Amino acid sequence: MNAGTAANPADEAPSVWKQPAQVWAVAFASVVAFMGIGLVDPILPAIADSLQASPVQTELLFTSYLVVTGLAMLITSWISSRIGAKATLLVGLGLIVVFALFCALSGSVDAVIGFRAGWGLGNALFISTALATIVGAASGGTSSAIILYEAALGLGIAVGPLLGGVLGEVSWRGPFFGVVVLMAIAFIAVAVLLRGPKPERTPLPFSAPFRALGRPALAILAATALFYNIGFFTLLAFSPFPLGFGAMGIGLTFFGWGVGLAITSVWVAPLLLRRLRLTTVLLIALPLLAIDLVVAAFTVASATALVVCIIVGGLVLGVVNTALTEAVMEATDLPRSVASSAYSAVRFLGGAVAPPLAAWLWHAYGADVPYFMAAASVFIAAACILFGRRLLAHVDGSHPDAADDGAAVLVGDAA
């Protein structure tokens, strides 16, 4: 700023990029944690071939992970309120390292399924605590923190399939060893950088997340996420089979999907939230996703058309993810860790249903039917928002700060 120039209040606003080291440590760990969701995507066919597993069995790699993640979410706030956020994050990261290593060393698909369940426990402890930690420690307010979290989610989901494809070309075990190394680095980063005064702990009752789901606004958002995640994980977990590509081809496809998700999470969604009501954004994005899934059903025989549908789906998913996350953080006056845990529990359980159900429908009725099922589920998610709109009035305003933060994340701050 030149001397004598009047200060502009906007110039004094906290930069999205200027965050405490502890926020970046947790954000980096979040990237790696979310990489674990898509990491196995490119190697699903390879695992099925190498371990003589059916597609339904192979899809249980997602289900065991997501079921345990979802159920464990219901107790993470109870645990973190007693041992502290840092200890909870480190226990979660440590469990992921251990069980990812066990997956890499496994000799049967049943063993991998079981160890992915243990991985899900670590994932639950980390993810639910990470969001609350970033929101509590980030400068720039809740919107800034959510944009950072969604950016980490998008980057992790984008890089996960690509890394899985690269390492999967060597061996199906390669991606699991990759997670071990990256999560060990994340563990060290959180252990060293997550410092500062320890907040006074207020132990939460075990029943807190269950009672939280009794709050009408949070219950509506959780129900929406349950049906939406069926669509999300059908697109992510089932699509590698009808695509028919090798590990690298699948990895590149879902890298494009993840990049689209990341861009719309940190840029498009905040701009839409600035101009439209939150429920309006969801009532536009969810039907668009359902239409994309219907198109995928009709064009599933064409690998090129299916790749386009997957990438377009990623663009829409980024908008929905950011809008839902912001709504959850503002839906109740409950501690953010409780709201996040309760909502995420239901969300991940919805995702757990989709992969094996899609594989079963594929073998029973054809490759198009899973996408029709996913589209119907996303339409139900939209109906939850439509009929519950009145109960979401208190989070249904515009979010101008989110747009500014999203632009800053995407292009950086001017010098």
Number of C-alpha atoms within 10 A of each C-alpha: 9 6 6 6 7 8 11 9 7 7 10 8 10 15 18 23 17 13 17 15 17 21 25 21 20 29 25 22 28 27 25 26 27 21 26 28 21 26 29 28 29 34 29 25 22 21 22 18 13 14 14 13 18 14 22 19 19 27 26 26 26 26 27 22 28 28 23 23 31 27 20 21 31 26 23 26 31 21 19 23 18 14 12 18 26 20 17 25 27 19 18 23 31 21 20 30 23 17 23 27 20 21 23 20 14 16 12 14 21 16 15 23 22 18 23 26 23 22 29 30 26 28 31 32 30 31 26 30 28 24 24 23 22 24 23 14 16 24 20 19 16 19 26 26 27 26 28 27 27 27 27 26 25 29 24 27 27 29 25 29 35 28 25 31 30 18 23 27 18 11 18 23 22 18 28 24 19 18 24 22 14 17 26 16 16 25 22 15 18 24 17 12 15 19 12 7 5 9 8 8 12 11 14 17 13 14 11 19 25 17 12 21 20 11 15 15 24 24 20 23 24 24 20 28 30 27 27 29 27 29 32 24 23 25 27 21 26 25 25 22 17 15 19 12 15 17 29 20 18 25 30 21 24 31 25 22 29 29 21 23 31 28 22 27 32 30 25 20 27 27 22 21 26 17 15 17 18 25 24 16 19 25 19 14 21 26 20 19 26 27 19 21 31 22 18 28 22 16 16 23 14 12 15 11 15 24 21 16 24 22 22 19 26 30 25 26 29 28 28 25 22 28 23 19 22 21 20 22 24 18 23 18 8 15 14 22 24 28 26 27 31 29 31 26 27 27 24 25 23 26 26 28 22 29 28 22 19 30 26 19 17 20 13 10 10 14 24 21 21 29 27 21 21 27 30 21 21 28 21 20 28 24 16 20 22 14 10 18 18 12 16 20 14 13 20 20 15 17 20 16 17 28 24 18 28 28 18 19 20 15 9 13 13 7 4
